[in-house]
Amino acid sequence: MRADVQRVTVLGAGSWGTAFAKVLGDAGRDVTMWARREQVAADIRERHANSAYLPDVALPVNITATADPAEALDGAEAVVLAVPSQSLRANLSEWRPLLPADTILVSLAKGVELGTLKRMSEVIAEIVEIPAGEVVVVTGPNLAKEIAAGQPSASVLACADHERAVAIQRASANSYFRPYTNTDVVGCELGGACKNVIALSTGMAAGLGLGTNTMATLITRGLAEMARLGAKLGADPLTFAGLAGVGDLVATCSSPLSRNRTFGERLGRGDTLEQAQAAGGGQVAEGVMSCSSIRALARSLGVDMPITDAMHRVCHEGVDPRQAGAELLGRSQKHEWS
């Protein structure tokens, strides 16, 4: 492993993958992006833009792109995995033979895999056959459009192997992006996965015409849910008070730039799952799938996560958002911290 990472490959050319590639480029790294569609790759390579996902954002000249994964991975000192959580396994299985030896693997995906109930670093470690503690996880308040616009932002780079996190910290720090390191991978990944589900709930509340008190209640009780799950899995409680916990939660639950919040808002207004997906350009918000996998993980551990359960029932069992809200309010009364 090299402490000074210069050549970085970003596999995935969606909004967040492109924004993080720009972060790396603005930090002076040589970045090669892989895009599934040659049209997107050509746009990045020839026009220094990704019109499909981040229109009006100029990309640094030290970023290039290709639709050939072998070409993209050639000579990479760090590889950033920027594909959705539920497609990570299939994509990485194809890329596995092409990965350079001793490269640092970095995960941008936020979710828990359906079926296996594994966190993204665990999925990566299983496929590549490396210790899970060697994967660097990027999380925190990461609204892609704001970061791509150069607005000041901070993130967390979580890895049990602190030297790997420091290497990516040095490679990504620039004038507007401040990365912190953390060794609590479990807490950071759970925060990143759970906040998408809670953002669905705040979006639904907004779609129902509810106000700030309701939003604050959902955010704070959502934070309690993710902290309970984290505690059961051995996470550091302080993680949930930081960027990977409350920071990411507030940004994702509050901003109209959040896909999960806007998706939930459409559901709250009465759209079906299919209509909300169509309105979002055919993309399903991560929280729609994660609510099911996180719910299953929580149930397997005996952890109470009522908001997550409600989101699963709305998204996958046809329960009306108003009914789900009434059921949450009608739960048995208890001490706040029990």
Secondary structure as UniProt FT lines:
FT   STRAND          7..11
FT   HELIX           15..26
FT   TURN            27..28
FT   STRAND          30..34
FT   HELIX           38..47
FT   TURN            51..53
FT   TURN            55..56
FT   TURN            61..62
FT   STRAND          63..66
FT   HELIX           69..73
FT   TURN            74..75
FT   STRAND          78..81
FT   HELIX           85..87
FT   HELIX           88..95
FT   HELIX           96..98
FT   TURN            101..102
FT   STRAND          104..107
FT   TURN            114..116
FT   HELIX           120..128
FT   HELIX           132..134
FT   STRAND          136..139
FT   HELIX           144..148
FT   TURN            149..150
FT   STRAND          153..158
FT   HELIX           162..172
FT   STRAND          177..182
FT   HELIX           185..207
FT   TURN            208..209
FT   HELIX           212..232
FT   TURN            233..234
FT   HELIX           237..241
FT   HELIX           243..247
FT   HELIX           248..254
FT   TURN            256..257
FT   HELIX           259..268
FT   TURN            269..270
FT   HELIX           273..279
FT   TURN            280..282
FT   HELIX           286..301
FT   HELIX           306..317
FT   HELIX           321..329
FT   TURN            336..337
//
